[in-house]
Amino acid sequence: MTTAAIRPAAPPLGRPFRTLWTATAFSNIADGVGRTAVPLIATTLTTDPFVIAILGALAFVPWLVFGIPAGVIVDRFDRRRIMALANTLRLGAAVWLGALVASGAISVWTLLVGTLAFGIGETLFENAVNAAVPAIVPRQRFDSANGWLQASQVTIDNFIATPIGGLLFGLSIALPLWVGAIGYLVPIALALLLPSLAVSRQTDEQTDAAASVPVHGARPALRYLWQHRYLRAVVLFTSVVGALLSFAQAPTILYFLEVQHVTPAAIGFVTAGIGLGALVGSFVAAPLVRLLGRGPVLLFANVVVAVSLVAVGLAPDVVTAIASYAVMAFAVSVWNVPWGALRQHLIPAHLFGRALGIIRTVTWGVFPVATLLGGLVARSDLRLPFTIAGALTLVVALSASRLLVRGTPRAYAAADQANSSSAS
């Protein structure tokens, strides 16, 4: 066998990534427990699907009002400290809500405030994690790194944290919040152990310039995104599909409790079944990209999302509902992995935090409105948001097929050429 026939081994993800992954994993444990507890606590205070939808909507409001400032902060300051600060904020919110529940002073309003605090912490932590990946992982391993991060989130949220959260809720309403608070301590410590490289991959000149950038420092990233025709179009597409998913998922908890007659303590096991699909999607996304190409995989994922949403709405029993939801979760993971790697590949490192803040402000910023609309529609029929969203997602995905299938490899190749030119 000649040496030319041997494919060079892919570089390892490395110890810094393992530290980042572990910090993210422990943060996901705390997130998953709290994410289960808050809506379950809300169902003890109200059964109005619109009120429950408000809680879901508020989780995304921080991305609308704080996403861009969070991006500026991530590009300007030590990303390790930002991760630690973000989880400190979420730890404080969990302790506060736990104390209110234990004292009997909890209300829908205090749950809303706590949800906002969790959301602000999430904008900082998630932005910092995504911005750190290009600094500590080789470019050719972006898909793999994002796949591992996605798998961690899916596995822990659905198979560990959420089932535990449901069981803890069955024992004591406040217990999931106390356990979640403890879970935030580990990622705070691990974030500070990351190497200084994770702060940013900027040059010294860019770092000095960034240190003097005021809040309007988001303008260079905004200009870059606006002038990048492909990214601008995909961000718009992602916003529409994401809004439809938020619209569909607004009544999820009540759908399983009232339509499929699942007990509150078993909700975590329902999400575990759903999470199996998401976990498989996290691991197969990168191989699918290598086999079929990034563009076809992105289109495939959205078509599967559309069909599975309709199947959830029409599901005659809980097993079919969980299976259909799992297929939808599989497709969302298959989309998330290459989309995350694509952003890291196309966006310059020194703009990444700000650019991601803008992207998530645009995409996730529309989620609250969509979630509220889904809650209103669910008042008439808890199945209806799923079928409406599925039909519209199929129309949108097919309309964007040329953008995804043809535009994606062109944008990727252009970024490779630009990187080669700058390196030489």
C-alpha positions, 0 to 999 in steps of 0.5 A, spaced: 500 500 500 502 506 498 502 512 502 498 516 498 492 511 499 493 512 506 488 517 509 491 522 514 488 521 521 484 526 523 487 531 529 484 529 536 479 534 539 484 535 545 484 536 552 482 543 552 476 541 548 475 535 553 475 540 559 470 545 555 465 539 554 465 537 561 463 544 563 458 544 558 455 537 561 455 539 568 451 545 566 446 541 562 445 537 568 443 543 572 439 546 566 435 540 565 433 539 572 431 546 572 428 546 565 423 540 568 422 543 574 419 550 572 414 548 567 411 542 572 411 547 578 407 552 573 402 546 572 401 546 580 399 554 579 395 554 573 392 549 567 392 555 562 396 553 556 397 560 554 400 562 561 405 556 560 406 558 554 408 565 557 414 561 561 416 558 555 416 564 551 420 568 556 426 563 556 428 566 549 426 573 551 433 574 553 436 572 546 432 578 543 434 584 548 441 581 551 443 577 545 447 582 542 450 585 548 452 578 550 456 577 544 460 584 545 461 581 552 464 575 549 468 578 544 471 583 549 472 579 555 475 573 558 470 567 555 472 563 561 470 568 566 464 569 562 462 562 563 463 562 570 459 568 571 453 566 567 453 559 571 453 563 578 447 567 575 443 561 574 445 558 581 443 564 584 436 564 581 435 556 582 437 558 590 432 563 590 426 559 586 428 553 591 427 558 597 420 561 595 417 554 593 420 551 600 416 557 604 410 557 600 411 564 597 412 561 589 407 564 584 407 565 577 410 572 577 416 569 581 417 563 576 417 568 570 422 572 573 427 566 575 426 564 568 428 571 565 434 570 570 436 563 567 435 566 560 440 571 561 445 566 564 444 562 558 445 567 553 452 568 556 454 561 557 452 558 550 455 564 546 462 563 550 462 556 549 461 556 541 466 562 541 471 558 544 470 552 540 474 555 534 480 557 538 481 550 541 479 545 536 482 544 529 478 547 523 477 540 520 474 537 527 468 543 527 463 538 526 465 532 530 466 538 536 459 540 535 456 533 535 459 531 541 457 538 544 450 536 542 450 529 544 452 531 551 446 536 551 441 531 549 444 525 553 444 529 559 438 533 558 433 527 556 436 521 559 439 524 566 437 531 568 430 531 566 428 524 568 431 526 575 428 532 575 421 529 574 422 524 580 425 529 584 419 533 583 414 527 585 418 527 592 418 535 593 417 541 589 423 544 591 428 539 590 429 539 583 431 547 584 436 545 590 439 539 586 440 544 579 443 549 584 448 544 586 450 542 579 452 549 577 458 549 581 462 544 577 462 548 571 464 554 574 470 551 577 472 547 570 470 554 566 476 557 570 481 551 568 480 552 561 487 554 557 488 562 556 487 560 548 479 559 549 479 567 551 479 568 544 483 567 537 484 574 536 491 577 534 494 582 539 492 588 535 485 585 535 485 584 542 487 591 544 482 594 539 476 590 542 478 592 549 476 599 547 470 597 543 464 600 547 457 597 546 456 599 539 462 594 537 457 589 534 457 593 528 463 590 525 459 583 526 452 586 523 456 589 517 459 582 516 453 578 516 449 583 512 454 583 507 455 575 507 449 573 502 449 566 504 449 567 511 444 572 511 439 568 507 440 562 512 439 566 518 432 568 515 431 561 514 433 558 521 428 564 524 422 562 520 423 554 522 425 556 529 419 560 530 415 554 527 418 549 532 417 554 538 409 555 535 409 547 535 412 546 542 408 551 546 403 546 549 408 540 549 407 539 557 400 539 557 399 535 550 403 529 554 399 530 561 392 531 558 392 528 551 396 522 552 395 522 559 402 521 562 403 523 569 407 528 571 413 524 575 413 520 568 414 526 564 422 525 564 421 518 561 417 521 556 423 526 554 428 520 555 424 517 549 424 523 545 432 524 547 434 518 544 432 520 537 436 527 538 442 523 541 442 518 535 442 525 530 448 528 534 452 522 533 450 521 525 450 528 523 457 529 522 458 522 518 452 524 514 455 530 512 461 527 510 457 522 506 452 526 503 454 533 503 452 539 508 447 542 503 443 535 502 443 534 510 441 540 512 435 540 507 433 533 509 433 535 516 428 540 515 423 535 511 424 530 516 422 535 522 416 537 518 413 530 517 414 528 524 411 534 527 405 533 523 405 525 526 406 528 533 399 532 532 396 526 529 398 521 534 393 516 536 397 514 543 403 516 547 407 511 544 406 514 537 407 521 540 413 519 543 416 516 537 414 521 532 417 527 537 423 523 537 424 523 530 423 530 530 428 531 535 433 527 531 432 531 525 433 537 529 440 535 532 442 533 524 441 540 523 444 543 529 451 540 528 453 542 521 449 549 522 454 550 528 460 548 524 458 552 518 458 558 523 464 557 526 467 556 519 464 562 515 465 567 521 472 570 523 474 568 530 474 575 532 467 577 530 464 570 532 461 572 539 458 578 536 456 575 530 453 569 534 449 574 539 446 577 532 444 571 529 441 568 536 437 575 537 434 574 530 433 567 530 431 566 537 428 573 538 422 571 534 421 564 539 417 568 544 412 571 539 411 564 536 411 560 543 405 565 545 401 564 538 402 556 539 399 557 546 393 561 544 392 556 538 393 550 543 387 553 547 382 550 542 386 544 541 393 541 544 394 537 537 393 543 532 400 547 533 404 541 531 400 540 525 400 547 523 407 548 524 409 541 520 405 543 514 408 550 514 415 547 515 415 543 509 413 549 505 419 553 507 424 547 507 422 546 500 422 553 498 429 554 501 432 547 497 436 551 492 439 555 498 441 549 502 443 544 497 447 549 492 449 555 496 452 551 502 458 548 498 459 554 495 459 558 501 464 553 504 469 553 499 469 561 498 471 561 506 476 555 505 479 559 499 479 566 503 482 562 509 488 559 504 489 566 502 490 570 508 494 564 511 499 565 505 
